[in-house]
Amino acid sequence: MAEEQKNPETTINEEGPKKTSWPEVVGLTADEAEKKIIKDMLCFTEVHLKDQPVFCDYCDKRVRIFVDSDGKVAYTPHVG
């Protein structure tokens, strides 16, 4: 059974600790952020403008990256 984890950046499941958010990539380019996220977790990423609407569905293999007009990560990316 999954354990409670105090650090919101990781969760613990049957496979061990799993990173779920990447605050350290805020301010990087989308390409730099994608490389870091994919290195930490095998998933697919989506890049969106920070004010662009997206569907509210949840996917545990997806990380959305929201960028500003300069192409820099605007918000902390997280699984979902």
Residue pairs with C-beta under 8 A, 6 or more apart in sequence:
2 11
2 12
2 13
2 14
3 12
5 11
5 12
5 17
8 20
8 21
9 19
9 20
9 21
9 22
9 23
10 17
10 18
10 19
10 20
11 17
11 18
11 20
12 18
18 41
19 40
19 41
20 78
20 79
21 76
21 77
21 78
21 79
22 33
22 36
22 37
22 40
22 63
22 76
22 77
22 78
23 76
24 36
25 32
25 33
25 36
25 37
25 65
25 73
25 76
25 77
26 73
26 74
26 75
26 76
27 72
27 73
28 36
28 72
28 73
29 71
29 72
29 73
30 47
30 65
30 67
30 71
30 72
30 73
33 45
33 65
33 73
33 77
34 45
34 47
34 65
37 43
37 45
37 63
37 65
37 77
38 45
41 63
41 79
42 61
43 61
43 62
43 63
43 79
44 61
44 62
44 63
45 62
45 63
45 64
45 65
45 77
46 54
46 62
46 63
46 64
46 65
47 64
47 65
47 66
47 67
48 54
48 64
48 65
48 66
48 67
49 66
49 67
49 68
49 69
50 66
50 67
50 68
50 74
50 75
52 66
54 64
58 80
59 80
60 79
60 80
62 79
62 80
63 77
63 78
63 79
63 80
64 77
64 78
64 80
65 73
65 77
66 73
66 74
66 75
66 77
67 73
67 74
68 74
